[in-house]
């Protein structure tokens, strides 16, 4: 089950509908879409819409390495591909990358990776980033959780 909060991270395997897709379906329904019962009575259209298959994601299918991190601030370098939180039931976690600042900008730059809410350990999910995040030397992954936690990160080799 998808537990990432919308707007906090951009994931390749996000099954959520976009606001445009929601509006399109609502307009179709408001415009006289046939009801399910109409098909059963032979009055509805027999056209079907083929939905594309969800992409298959797994660490084994990529040239990757998995590293387990405790929550808090952990040094991490490389190319971040995905995160898999290991949280207590019902807890939440905010995950951000702290990237070293540039010479003109003091401090670190914060890049939000994900915000996971109401976690269910019976349904673990790997959240694959749509665009890998480059973590240069000096970067840290910061995880704030409402309860004890760990995090598996998947990086390019």
Secondary structure in CASP SS format (residue, H / E / C, confidence):
PFRMAT SS
TARGET T0000
AUTHOR 0000-0000-0000
METHOD secondary structure of the structure
MODEL  1
X C 1.00
X C 1.00
X C 1.00
X E 1.00
X C 1.00
X C 1.00
X C 1.00
X C 1.00
X C 1.00
X C 1.00
X E 1.00
X C 1.00
X C 1.00
X C 1.00
X C 1.00
X C 1.00
X C 1.00
X C 1.00
X H 1.00
X H 1.00
X H 1.00
X H 1.00
X H 1.00
X H 1.00
X H 1.00
X H 1.00
X H 1.00
X H 1.00
X H 1.00
X H 1.00
X C 1.00
X C 1.00
X C 1.00
X C 1.00
X C 1.00
X H 1.00
X H 1.00
X H 1.00
X H 1.00
X H 1.00
X C 1.00
X C 1.00
X C 1.00
X C 1.00
X C 1.00
X C 1.00
X C 1.00
X C 1.00
X C 1.00
X C 1.00
X C 1.00
X C 1.00
X C 1.00
X C 1.00
X C 1.00
X C 1.00
X C 1.00
X C 1.00
X H 1.00
X H 1.00
X H 1.00
X C 1.00
X C 1.00
X E 1.00
X E 1.00
X E 1.00
X E 1.00
X E 1.00
X E 1.00
X E 1.00
X C 1.00
X E 1.00
X E 1.00
X E 1.00
X E 1.00
X C 1.00
X C 1.00
X E 1.00
X E 1.00
X E 1.00
X E 1.00
X E 1.00
X E 1.00
X E 1.00
X E 1.00
X E 1.00
X E 1.00
X C 1.00
X C 1.00
X C 1.00
X C 1.00
X C 1.00
X E 1.00
X E 1.00
X E 1.00
X E 1.00
X E 1.00
X E 1.00
X E 1.00
X C 1.00
X C 1.00
X C 1.00
X C 1.00
X C 1.00
X C 1.00
X C 1.00
X C 1.00
X C 1.00
X E 1.00
X E 1.00
X E 1.00
X E 1.00
X E 1.00
X E 1.00
X E 1.00
X E 1.00
X C 1.00
X C 1.00
X C 1.00
X C 1.00
X H 1.00
X H 1.00
X H 1.00
X C 1.00
X C 1.00
X C 1.00
X E 1.00
X E 1.00
X E 1.00
X E 1.00
X E 1.00
X E 1.00
X E 1.00
X E 1.00
X E 1.00
X C 1.00
X C 1.00
X C 1.00
X C 1.00
X E 1.00
X E 1.00
X E 1.00
X E 1.00
X E 1.00
X E 1.00
X C 1.00
X C 1.00
X C 1.00
X E 1.00
X E 1.00
X E 1.00
X E 1.00
X E 1.00
X E 1.00
X E 1.00
X E 1.00
X C 1.00
END
